[in-house]
């Protein structure tokens, strides 16, 4: 099966500790801007804002 080039892997970094905790995929055509999610940070031990890095 061919890999879909519309979806790309992105890395999410915590805004508090600046560590890269998560890797997820996003659709390039629908989500042009960098994504932001509230995810659990194991170093901070609480939910924090995670932003997409390059």
C-alpha positions in Angstrom: 0.0 0.0 0.0 1.4 3.4 -0.9 2.2 5.9 1.8 -0.1 8.9 1.9 2.0 12.1 1.3 -0.8 14.3 2.6 -0.2 13.2 6.2 3.1 14.1 7.8 4.7 13.2 11.1 5.1 16.1 13.6 6.8 16.3 16.9 5.1 17.9 19.9 7.2 19.7 22.5 6.1 20.7 26.0 6.0 24.5 26.5 7.0 24.1 30.2 10.0 21.9 30.1 10.7 22.2 26.3 11.1 18.4 25.9 9.8 16.6 22.9 7.4 14.1 24.3 5.0 13.1 21.5 5.1 12.2 17.8 1.8 12.4 15.9 0.6 12.9 12.3 -1.4 15.7 10.8 -2.9 16.4 7.4 -0.9 19.1 5.6 -3.8 20.2 3.5 -6.3 20.7 6.3 -3.9 22.0 9.0 -1.6 24.5 7.6 -0.6 26.1 10.9 1.3 24.5 13.7 -0.9 22.4 16.0 -1.3 22.8 19.7 -2.6 20.2 22.1 -2.9 19.8 25.8 -1.1 16.6 26.6 0.3 14.9 29.7 4.0 15.7 30.3 5.7 12.9 32.3 8.4 15.3 33.6 6.0 18.0 34.8 3.5 15.3 35.9 0.6 17.3 34.7 -1.2 18.3 31.5 0.5 21.1 29.7 0.4 22.8 26.3 2.4 21.0 23.6 3.2 22.8 20.4 4.4 21.4 17.1 8.2 21.7 16.4 10.2 21.5 13.2 
